[in-house]
Amino acid sequence: MEPETEPHAGSDAPPGPDTRPEYDPAAPAPLYVPRTPTGDAEVDALLDRLADADHLDTDGHVEVYEDVHRGLRDALTALDARPGPPAPPAPNSSSHHSAGYSYSNSYSNRS
């Protein structure tokens, strides 16, 4: 009878290189932050751009965030530039006292 040997897969050659990617906790990873559409195509496109940061190293995030911030600021500025409904008339503060008029008491000059 032959002595028992431990079973092993393959030959006595050293194992091949591990083809699995090495786990790097600092590597870029998607955050999968849900984005709710706003209904404004320009704003929605800018918010979708935030997903680009998911695949960049952290030093690349600044460029994406600044780009999105600039676009959102421009969109808000454009809202201020659009003509809106006319402003309501200002309340007439001179209804009680008119500037430039003097009141005289007709009773004070009576003798």
C-alpha positions, 0 to 999 in steps of 0.5 A: 500500500502506498502512503497517503498524500494530501490532495492538491490541485494541479502540479507542484508549480507555484500558484499563478498570479492572482487576477482579482483586482486588489482592494484599495479603500482609497480608490474612486467608488460611486456613491450612488447618490440619488438625484431627483429631476428638477424639471429644468433640463439645464439644472438636471444636466448639471446635477448629473455631472456630479456623477463624474466625480464618482470615477475620479480621485478626490483631487479631481472632485474640485474641478467637477464641483466648481464646474457644477457650482458655476453652472448653477450660479449662472442658471440662478443669475439668468432667472434674475435677468428674465423679465417678470410680471410688473412690480405692484405700484408702491404705496402712496405715502404722500396721501396724508401729507404732501411735500411742499405744501404748507397748511394754514390755520384760517382761525389763527389770523382772525382778530 
